[in-house]
Amino acid sequence: MDQQTLIYLVVGATFALYIGIAIWSRAGSTGEFYAAGRGVHPVANGMATAADWMSAASFISMAGLIAFAGYSASAFLMGWTGGYVLLALLLAPYLRKFGKFTVPEFIGERFYSQTARVVAVIALLVASITYVIGQMTGVGVTFSRFLEVNATVGLLIGAAIVFVYAVLGGMKGITYTQVAQYIVLITAYTIPAVFISLQLTGVAIPPLGLWAEHTDSGMPLLARLNEVITDLGFANYTEHQGSTLNMLLFTLSLMIGTAGLPHVIIRFFTVPRVADARWSAGWALVFIALLYLTAPAVAAMARLNLVDTVQMNPVGTPDQPTFIQYEDRPDWMRTWEVTGLVQWDDKNDDGRIQYYNEDNVEFARQAEERFGWAGNELTVNRDIMVLANPEIASLPNWVVAIVAAGGLAAALSTAAGLLLAISSAVSHDLIKGAINPRISERGELLAARVSMAGAIVLATYLGLNPPGFAAQTVALAFGLAASSIFPAIMMGIFVKRINNAGAVAGMLSGLIFTVVYIFVYKGWFFIPDTNMLEDTAEFWVFGISPLSIGAVGAALNFLVAYVVSNVTEAPPEEIQDLVESIRVPRATQAPGGDD
């Protein structure tokens, strides 16, 4: 059976499964729409949390970024996994014990303020909408290749699928759909990784293959990769590039941003008991580790295979690397050129694919003088590396089809979780909590579905013009969550003295500071010449990139909240007692508690 037919069959079968699950688990009440009726088993919830967590950024984009940036991009791995541990240990059990549906609802009641609740809604919307742009970008990339349509049409198809199962099923439908999506995505990620590891090293376990010997050269795989790419002017793959301070802040921003992501937090509201929230977190960490331990191997092997496919002599000669003729380009390149995500520009009219680092000024000068090269001629979008990896490695068609289904499962699962968080914030926290507290349950359920539909339309529109690669866009969302939501939750749980004025001032200070810094240094303000600042480390304050500024915003949030709270009136006694009760196991208070 040909590759395209297999892709249609496998992807079509998974879509039918998702929609069937949504119809079977249709939400009939607000409790089922927001929290799946609090009846999800911890193992299932752990698997759904892992799917919710491992987004297009994890599945599609993270390995692509590591493939091109090497060691420096390992901050994505350290930040995201470390942040999940923070969430599991410090936040999830306590928020579940509080017993509400949403993060803004917790903040509103803990800080006894509708203003705090509305500010939390704003922060949630800003972070979640930014995050969902990255997911829709991943949807567009995946559909454009595997359904052989352009990225815009692919994004619209993906949005329609999400609309059906997210609007219909709410959290109940999304939860069981995400269980199925996790099985699809982890299968799709590990099978090609095993095949490629066997090809390149003879080792079947990819994380071990990363440290094994390269079969053809007899060199350690990473040493071989370093030799190949440094011959083309690229930086050493295993060396850190850039500012250590920036990398530290970026990792911290991802960690605390992770712990403040509302679409992940609300997953812990779906289990029956507080103890189940802890077990869910443990199971989710196991399921997440299966992908995150594999990603560095996928990245390194994909980069090596990419270079090998465009060079006639992969290691090069002492004088000049020899590239293939464009007319002899591999099939994977022909396929991806249709999407516009792989492009070739013959700058010196020799018909060959010169692929090298033209940003390395000294190397580029020597390449022009010695070889007659006029600039890098091959442009490869980083978001395609995982999706194209099986084709680059010439794996069987059925593996390519599974990867297609996995990439879509990853993007759709997280998009659905984010859209539910957005919908809940609008319908439950804004409409019911602030505008119309007397709204009926039926009216609130309708408002939730309408809000979900509106969020899908907005996310689709913004996904057509994303501000970066999927993982980069997601990193911005983590910075926004880190600077606004995480400090408020942490102080709400662990610091009795923080009052409503401090919480509001802290959230606004952290969020505004972070948004302004990101907008200025990503060139999004309509100010002359600001585009020159975009992604240019020379102009960053103390070398801190827009992707790392969330950690500074979080520190500002903590500081402002603490200062304002200590110069204003202390919280009421009942609020301080509430904070104390959240942290004390219920079994120590009275027999028969839900711990």
Helices and strands as residue ranges (DSSP letters): H 3-24, H 30-35, G 36-38, H 42-53, H 56-56, I 57-62, H 63-69, G 70-73, H 74-86, I 87-91, H 92-98, H 103-110, H 114-146, H 151-201, H 206-209, H 221-230, H 244-259, H 262-265, G 266-269, H 274-292, H 295-310, G 326-328, H 331-337, E 342-344, H 361-371, E 378-380, G 382-384, H 385-392, H 397-424, I 425-435, H 441-463, H 470-494, H 500-521, G 530-533, G 537-539, G 541-543, H 549-566, H 573-583, G 586-588
